[in-house]
Amino acid sequence: MQINIDTPYVTISELVRRSGQSNSAIRNEIELGHFLTRPKQPGSKSAVLVNMVHLAIEAAEQAERVRGGKPKTKAGEA
């Protein structure tokens, strides 16, 4: 399996655009700890950045669990 990530972090508004989820749904996932964000300095006014690498790893792990951890085979192999 190969996963390509075009950027390691995206803003909440970009994740809203990419995922189709609402801004409040994404902020809720962040509050619940389901989406990791880049640490900010106290008092910083920089944008909240969501870690896309973590989301990709989580998706890959979920896919492996669903597949039952079966090893992948090449086309034509039994």
MOPAC internal coordinates of N, CA, C and O (Angstrom, degrees):
PM7 1SCF
backbone

  N    0.0000 0     0.00 0     0.00 0    0    0    0
  C    1.4276 1     0.00 0     0.00 0    1    0    0
  C    1.5233 1   107.61 1     0.00 0    2    1    0
  O    1.2310 1   121.29 1   -39.30 1    3    2    1
  N    1.3149 1   115.13 1   140.70 1    3    2    1
  C    1.4578 1   120.06 1   176.04 1    5    3    2
  C    1.5155 1   108.53 1  -130.37 1    6    5    3
  O    1.2310 1   120.87 1   -50.76 1    7    6    5
  N    1.3140 1   115.95 1   129.24 1    7    6    5
  C    1.4545 1   121.59 1   178.48 1    9    7    6
  C    1.5154 1   107.59 1  -117.96 1   10    9    7
  O    1.2310 1   120.57 1   -51.58 1   11   10    9
  N    1.3180 1   116.52 1   128.42 1   11   10    9
  C    1.4522 1   121.18 1   177.53 1   13   11   10
  C    1.5233 1   108.97 1  -105.84 1   14   13   11
  O    1.2310 1   121.15 1   -51.96 1   15   14   13
  N    1.3106 1   115.40 1   128.04 1   15   14   13
  C    1.4572 1   121.40 1   178.65 1   17   15   14
  C    1.5215 1   106.61 1  -115.74 1   18   17   15
  O    1.2310 1   120.53 1   -59.46 1   19   18   17
  N    1.3306 1   116.59 1   120.54 1   19   18   17
  C    1.4648 1   119.29 1  -175.69 1   21   19   18
  C    1.5191 1   113.39 1   -76.78 1   22   21   19
  O    1.2310 1   119.88 1   159.49 1   23   22   21
  N    1.3245 1   117.84 1   -20.51 1   23   22   21
  C    1.4573 1   121.91 1   177.65 1   25   23   22
  C    1.5235 1   108.41 1  -156.67 1   26   25   23
  O    1.2310 1   119.53 1   -38.09 1   27   26   25
  N    1.3258 1   118.51 1   141.91 1   27   26   25
  C    1.4579 1   119.37 1  -177.29 1   29   27   26
  C    1.5260 1   114.18 1   -71.84 1   30   29   27
  O    1.2310 1   119.95 1   154.72 1   31   30   29
  N    1.3305 1   117.70 1   -25.28 1   31   30   29
  C    1.4578 1   122.06 1   179.94 1   33   31   30
  C    1.5145 1   110.07 1  -134.22 1   34   33   31
  O    1.2310 1   120.39 1   -32.53 1   35   34   33
  N    1.3326 1   116.86 1   147.47 1   35   34   33
  C    1.4605 1   122.06 1   171.47 1   37   35   34
  C    1.5204 1   108.67 1  -134.08 1   38   37   35
  O    1.2310 1   121.04 1   -24.29 1   39   38   37
  N    1.3164 1   115.62 1   155.71 1   39   38   37
  C    1.4634 1   120.35 1   175.33 1   41   39   38
  C    1.5245 1   108.96 1   -72.24 1   42   41   39
  O    1.2310 1   121.21 1   -16.11 1   43   42   41
  N    1.3118 1   115.29 1   163.89 1   43   42   41
  C    1.4626 1   119.80 1   177.24 1   45   43   42
  C    1.5201 1   109.88 1   -60.19 1   46   45   43
  O    1.2310 1   119.62 1   137.65 1   47   46   45
  N    1.3245 1   118.34 1   -42.35 1   47   46   45
  C    1.4655 1   120.09 1  -179.05 1   49   47   46
  C    1.5283 1   111.78 1   -63.42 1   50   49   47
  O    1.2310 1   120.13 1   145.23 1   51   50   49
  N    1.3348 1   117.36 1   -34.77 1   51   50   49
  C    1.4674 1   119.77 1   177.35 1   53   51   50
  C    1.5212 1   110.16 1   -70.58 1   54   53   51
  O    1.2310 1   119.80 1   141.40 1   55   54   53
  N    1.3255 1   117.98 1   -38.60 1   55   54   53
  C    1.4597 1   120.39 1   177.79 1   57   55   54
  C    1.5264 1   110.69 1   -66.86 1   58   57   55
  O    1.2310 1   120.14 1   144.23 1   59   58   57
  N    1.3219 1   117.33 1   -35.77 1   59   58   57
  C    1.4649 1   121.58 1   174.09 1   61   59   58
  C    1.5250 1   109.02 1   -57.89 1   62   61   59
  O    1.2310 1   120.79 1   131.74 1   63   62   61
  N    1.3380 1   116.10 1   -48.26 1   63   62   61
  C    1.4606 1   120.89 1  -179.06 1   65   63   62
  C    1.5315 1   111.27 1   -62.44 1   66   65   63
  O    1.2310 1   120.46 1   134.10 1   67   66   65
  N    1.3195 1   116.72 1   -45.90 1   67   66   65
  C    1.4674 1   121.19 1  -175.72 1   69   67   66
  C    1.5236 1   112.83 1   -70.88 1   70   69   67
  O    1.2310 1   120.31 1   142.60 1   71   70   69
  N    1.3311 1   117.02 1   -37.40 1   71   70   69
  C    1.4616 1   120.11 1  -172.29 1   73   71   70
  C    1.5185 1   114.34 1   -93.91 1   74   73   71
  O    1.2310 1   120.53 1   155.93 1   75   74   73
  N    1.3307 1   116.59 1   -24.07 1   75   74   73
  C    1.4594 1   119.53 1  -175.87 1   77   75   74
  C    1.5163 1   112.78 1    82.72 1   78   77   75
  O    1.2310 1   120.09 1  -179.57 1   79   78   77
  N    1.3396 1   117.43 1     0.43 1   79   78   77
  C    1.4520 1   121.23 1   176.49 1   81   79   78
  C    1.5176 1   109.06 1   -81.27 1   82   81   79
  O    1.2310 1   120.56 1   -20.99 1   83   82   81
  N    1.3201 1   116.54 1   159.01 1   83   82   81
  C    1.4587 1   120.32 1   178.37 1   85   83   82
  C    1.5263 1   110.14 1   -77.16 1   86   85   83
  O    1.2310 1   121.54 1   -18.98 1   87   86   85
  N    1.3246 1   114.66 1   161.02 1   87   86   85
  C    1.4620 1   121.04 1   176.74 1   89   87   86
  C    1.5273 1   109.88 1   -58.30 1   90   89   87
  O    1.2310 1   120.29 1   136.28 1   91   90   89
  N    1.3224 1   117.05 1   -43.72 1   91   90   89
  C    1.4705 1   119.91 1  -178.26 1   93   91   90
  C    1.5251 1   111.57 1   -67.72 1   94   93   91
  O    1.2310 1   119.89 1   145.60 1   95   94   93
  N    1.3302 1   117.81 1   -34.40 1   95   94   93
  C    1.4680 1   120.31 1   178.11 1   97   95   94
  C    1.5282 1   110.68 1   -65.15 1   98   97   95
  O    1.2310 1   120.58 1   138.52 1   99   98   97
  N    1.3172 1   116.49 1   -41.48 1   99   98   97
  C    1.4662 1   119.94 1   179.64 1  101   99   98
  C    1.5233 1   110.34 1   -68.73 1  102  101   99
  O    1.2310 1   120.22 1   137.28 1  103  102  101
  N    1.3073 1   117.19 1   -42.72 1  103  102  101
  C    1.4738 1   120.00 1   177.80 1  105  103  102
  C    1.5281 1   110.69 1   -62.19 1  106  105  103
  O    1.2310 1   120.05 1   144.37 1  107  106  105
  N    1.3290 1   117.51 1   -35.63 1  107  106  105
  C    1.4560 1   121.44 1   176.63 1  109  107  106
  C    1.5289 1   110.64 1   -64.99 1  110  109  107
  O    1.2310 1   120.05 1   137.07 1  111  110  109
  N    1.3223 1   117.50 1   -42.93 1  111  110  109
  C    1.4692 1   121.30 1   178.06 1  113  111  110
  C    1.5289 1   110.58 1   -62.01 1  114  113  111
  O    1.2310 1   120.61 1   142.54 1  115  114  113
  N    1.3336 1   116.44 1   -37.46 1  115  114  113
  C    1.4599 1   120.37 1   177.46 1  117  115  114
  C    1.5266 1   109.91 1   -65.19 1  118  117  115
  O    1.2310 1   120.59 1   133.76 1  119  118  117
  N    1.3247 1   116.48 1   -46.24 1  119  118  117
  C    1.4698 1   121.03 1   179.54 1  121  119  118
  C    1.5285 1   111.67 1   -60.69 1  122  121  119
  O    1.2310 1   120.49 1   143.72 1  123  122  121
  N    1.3252 1   116.67 1   -36.28 1  123  122  121
  C    1.4674 1   121.47 1   178.97 1  125  123  122
  C    1.5197 1   112.89 1   -76.46 1  126  125  123
  O    1.2310 1   120.69 1   170.04 1  127  126  125
  N    1.3432 1   116.29 1    -9.96 1  127  126  125
  C    1.4621 1   120.56 1   179.96 1  129  127  126
  C    1.5114 1   113.91 1    85.58 1  130  129  127
  O    1.2310 1   119.89 1  -169.18 1  131  130  129
  N    1.3365 1   117.82 1    10.82 1  131  130  129
  C    1.4584 1   121.43 1   179.98 1  133  131  130
  C    1.5248 1   112.32 1   -79.09 1  134  133  131
  O    1.2310 1   120.59 1   151.18 1  135  134  133
  N    1.3252 1   116.49 1   -28.82 1  135  134  133
  C    1.4661 1   121.56 1   176.54 1  137  135  134
  C    1.5216 1   107.32 1  -113.16 1  138  137  135
  O    1.2310 1   120.13 1   -54.26 1  139  138  137
  N    1.3144 1   117.37 1   125.74 1  139  138  137
  C    1.4657 1   120.96 1   177.03 1  141  139  138
  C    1.5211 1   109.45 1   -82.60 1  142  141  139
  O    1.2310 1   121.06 1   -34.58 1  143  142  141
  N    1.3174 1   115.58 1   145.42 1  143  142  141
  C    1.4559 1   120.65 1   177.19 1  145  143  142
  C    1.5199 1   109.68 1  -123.16 1  146  145  143
  O    1.2310 1   121.63 1   -21.25 1  147  146  145
  N    1.3207 1   114.49 1   158.75 1  147  146  145
  C    1.4569 1   120.35 1   178.07 1  149  147  146
  C    1.5305 1   108.02 1   -71.13 1  150  149  147
  O    1.2310 1   120.40 1   -48.10 1  151  150  149
  N    1.3338 1   116.85 1   131.90 1  151  150  149
  C    1.4674 1   119.15 1   179.31 1  153  151  150
  C    1.5332 1   111.28 1   -61.33 1  154  153  151
  O    1.2310 1   121.17 1   -36.91 1  155  154  153
  N    1.3366 1   115.36 1   143.09 1  155  154  153
  C    1.4588 1   121.54 1   178.14 1  157  155  154
  C    1.5205 1   109.34 1  -118.46 1  158  157  155
  O    1.2310 1   121.07 1   -27.38 1  159  158  157
  N    1.3179 1   115.56 1   152.62 1  159  158  157
  C    1.4611 1   120.72 1   174.74 1  161  159  158
  C    1.5267 1   108.91 1   -71.47 1  162  161  159
  O    1.2310 1   119.36 1   -36.10 1  163  162  161
  N    1.3072 1   118.82 1   143.90 1  163  162  161
  C    1.4694 1   120.84 1   177.13 1  165  163  162
  C    1.5314 1   110.83 1   -54.14 1  166  165  163
  O    1.2310 1   120.75 1   -48.06 1  167  166  165
  N    1.3156 1   116.16 1   131.94 1  167  166  165
  C    1.4532 1   121.50 1   179.59 1  169  167  166
  C    1.5123 1   114.47 1    83.78 1  170  169  167
  O    1.2310 1   120.07 1   177.03 1  171  170  169
  N    1.3194 1   117.48 1    -2.97 1  171  170  169
  C    1.4636 1   121.05 1  -179.30 1  173  171  170
  C    1.5224 1   110.29 1   -67.13 1  174  173  171
  O    1.2310 1   120.98 1   -38.44 1  175  174  173
  N    1.3277 1   115.73 1   141.56 1  175  174  173
  C    1.4549 1   120.89 1   177.63 1  177  175  174
  C    1.5243 1   111.48 1  -104.85 1  178  177  175
  O    1.2310 1   120.76 1  -164.98 1  179  178  177
  N    1.3357 1   116.15 1    15.02 1  179  178  177
  C    1.4591 1   119.65 1   178.86 1  181  179  178
  C    1.5228 1   110.48 1   -70.71 1  182  181  179
  O    1.2310 1   121.00 1   -20.17 1  183  182  181
  N    1.3060 1   115.70 1   159.83 1  183  182  181
  C    1.4679 1   121.69 1  -178.39 1  185  183  182
  C    1.5253 1   110.82 1   -66.23 1  186  185  183
  O    1.2310 1   121.11 1   -29.85 1  187  186  185
  N    1.3247 1   115.48 1   150.15 1  187  186  185
  C    1.4660 1   121.17 1   172.29 1  189  187  186
  C    1.5248 1   106.67 1   -73.86 1  190  189  187
  O    1.2310 1   120.62 1   -52.05 1  191  190  189
  N    1.3347 1   116.43 1   127.95 1  191  190  189
  C    1.4559 1   121.48 1  -178.89 1  193  191  190
  C    1.5213 1   109.56 1  -115.32 1  194  193  191
  O    1.2310 1   120.77 1   -54.30 1  195  194  193
  N    1.3277 1   116.14 1   125.70 1  195  194  193
  C    1.4564 1   122.77 1  -178.18 1  197  195  194
  C    1.5272 1   108.95 1   -91.36 1  198  197  195
  O    1.2310 1   120.97 1   -45.33 1  199  198  197
  N    1.3156 1   115.76 1   134.67 1  199  198  197
  C    1.4643 1   123.20 1  -177.08 1  201  199  198
  C    1.5320 1   110.17 1   -78.43 1  202  201  199
  O    1.2310 1   120.52 1   -73.12 1  203  202  201
  N    1.3246 1   116.61 1   106.88 1  203  202  201
  C    1.4613 1   122.12 1  -178.87 1  205  203  202
  C    1.5265 1   112.20 1   -76.33 1  206  205  203
  O    1.2310 1   120.11 1   153.90 1  207  206  205
  N    1.3235 1   117.40 1   -26.10 1  207  206  205
  C    1.4708 1   120.53 1   177.62 1  209  207  206
  C    1.5249 1   109.27 1   -63.86 1  210  209  207
  O    1.2310 1   120.65 1   135.90 1  211  210  209
  N    1.3285 1   116.37 1   -44.10 1  211  210  209
  C    1.4631 1   120.21 1   178.20 1  213  211  210
  C    1.5285 1   111.19 1   -60.76 1  214  213  211
  O    1.2310 1   120.33 1   136.88 1  215  214  213
  N    1.3276 1   116.97 1   -43.12 1  215  214  213
  C    1.4690 1   119.98 1   179.79 1  217  215  214
  C    1.5313 1   111.03 1   -63.68 1  218  217  215
  O    1.2310 1   120.23 1   141.65 1  219  218  217
  N    1.3307 1   117.17 1   -38.35 1  219  218  217
  C    1.4669 1   120.42 1   179.00 1  221  219  218
  C    1.5280 1   110.90 1   -67.53 1  222  221  219
  O    1.2310 1   120.36 1   138.13 1  223  222  221
  N    1.3198 1   116.91 1   -41.87 1  223  222  221
  C    1.4738 1   120.47 1   178.33 1  225  223  222
  C    1.5194 1   110.09 1   -63.65 1  226  225  223
  O    1.2310 1   120.64 1   136.07 1  227  226  225
  N    1.3260 1   116.38 1   -43.93 1  227  226  225
  C    1.4629 1   120.36 1   178.58 1  229  227  226
  C    1.5291 1   111.09 1   -60.39 1  230  229  227
  O    1.2310 1   120.32 1   137.92 1  231  230  229
  N    1.3226 1   116.98 1   -42.08 1  231  230  229
  C    1.4663 1   120.98 1   179.28 1  233  231  230
  C    1.5325 1   110.75 1   -65.07 1  234  233  231
  O    1.2310 1   120.09 1   139.04 1  235  234  233
  N    1.3252 1   117.44 1   -40.96 1  235  234  233
  C    1.4633 1   120.90 1   179.00 1  237  235  234
  C    1.5269 1   111.07 1   -65.19 1  238  237  235
  O    1.2310 1   120.66 1   138.51 1  239  238  237
  N    1.3405 1   116.33 1   -41.49 1  239  238  237
  C    1.4681 1   119.80 1   178.70 1  241  239  238
  C    1.5268 1   110.99 1   -65.19 1  242  241  239
  O    1.2310 1   120.30 1   141.09 1  243  242  241
  N    1.3142 1   117.03 1   -38.91 1  243  242  241
  C    1.4607 1   120.80 1   177.75 1  245  243  242
  C    1.5263 1   110.24 1   -63.20 1  246  245  243
  O    1.2310 1   120.57 1   136.90 1  247  246  245
  N    1.3141 1   116.51 1   -43.10 1  247  246  245
  C    1.4676 1   120.36 1   179.27 1  249  247  246
  C    1.5188 1   111.21 1   -61.84 1  250  249  247
  O    1.2310 1   120.24 1   139.81 1  251  250  249
  N    1.3247 1   117.14 1   -40.19 1  251  250  249
  C    1.4637 1   120.84 1   178.66 1  253  251  250
  C    1.5227 1   110.76 1   -65.25 1  254  253  251
  O    1.2310 1   120.16 1   139.55 1  255  254  253
  N    1.3378 1   117.30 1   -40.45 1  255  254  253
  C    1.4676 1   120.05 1   178.27 1  257  255  254
  C    1.5185 1   110.79 1   -63.07 1  258  257  255
  O    1.2310 1   120.37 1   137.78 1  259  258  257
  N    1.3226 1   116.90 1   -42.22 1  259  258  257
  C    1.4603 1   121.05 1  -179.62 1  261  259  258
  C    1.5243 1   110.27 1   -64.93 1  262  261  259
  O    1.2310 1   120.85 1   140.31 1  263  262  261
  N    1.3217 1   115.99 1   -39.69 1  263  262  261
  C    1.4657 1   120.50 1   179.16 1  265  263  262
  C    1.5269 1   111.21 1   -73.60 1  266  265  263
  O    1.2310 1   119.65 1   169.34 1  267  266  265
  N    1.3048 1   118.28 1   -10.66 1  267  266  265
  C    1.4603 1   121.63 1  -179.36 1  269  267  266
  C    1.5122 1   112.75 1    78.65 1  270  269  267
  O    1.2310 1   120.40 1  -158.80 1  271  270  269
  N    1.3356 1   116.84 1    21.20 1  271  270  269
  C    1.4578 1   120.31 1   178.86 1  273  271  270
  C    1.5078 1   113.54 1    69.86 1  274  273  271
  O    1.2310 1   120.32 1  -161.56 1  275  274  273
  N    1.3360 1   117.00 1    18.44 1  275  274  273
  C    1.4604 1   120.49 1  -179.45 1  277  275  274
  C    1.5212 1   109.85 1   -67.28 1  278  277  275
  O    1.2310 1   120.16 1   -44.18 1  279  278  277
  N    1.3274 1   117.31 1   135.82 1  279  278  277
  C    1.4627 1   118.74 1   178.18 1  281  279  278
  C    1.5247 1   110.23 1   -67.78 1  282  281  279
  O    1.2310 1   120.66 1   -35.88 1  283  282  281
  N    1.3131 1   116.34 1   144.12 1  283  282  281
  C    1.4452 1   119.15 1   178.69 1  285  283  282
  C    1.5243 1   109.96 1   -76.42 1  286  285  283
  O    1.2310 1   120.84 1   -32.88 1  287  286  285
  N    1.3171 1   116.00 1   147.12 1  287  286  285
  C    1.4599 1   120.59 1   178.24 1  289  287  286
  C    1.5110 1   109.10 1  -118.44 1  290  289  287
  O    1.2310 1   121.37 1   -24.88 1  291  290  289
  N    1.3220 1   114.99 1   155.12 1  291  290  289
  C    1.4524 1   119.99 1   176.60 1  293  291  290
  C    1.5241 1   109.45 1   -79.58 1  294  293  291
  O    1.2310 1   121.16 1   -23.58 1  295  294  293
  N    1.3077 1   115.38 1   156.42 1  295  294  293
  C    1.4682 1   120.16 1   179.16 1  297  295  294
  C    1.5275 1   109.78 1   -55.76 1  298  297  295
  O    1.2310 1   120.67 1   -46.84 1  299  298  297
  N    1.2911 1   116.33 1   133.16 1  299  298  297
  C    1.4608 1   121.73 1   177.46 1  301  299  298
  C    1.5226 1   113.58 1    92.89 1  302  301  299
  O    1.2310 1   119.87 1   168.45 1  303  302  301
  N    1.3512 1   117.86 1   -11.55 1  303  302  301
  C    1.4563 1   120.47 1   178.79 1  305  303  302
  C    1.5224 1   109.87 1   -88.48 1  306  305  303
  O    1.2310 1   120.58 1   -28.29 1  307  306  305
  N    1.3025 1   116.50 1   151.71 1  307  306  305
  C    1.4652 1   120.95 1   178.71 1  309  307  306
  C    1.4962 1   111.23 1   -96.49 1  310  309  307
  O    1.2310 1   120.10 1   180.00 1  311  310  309

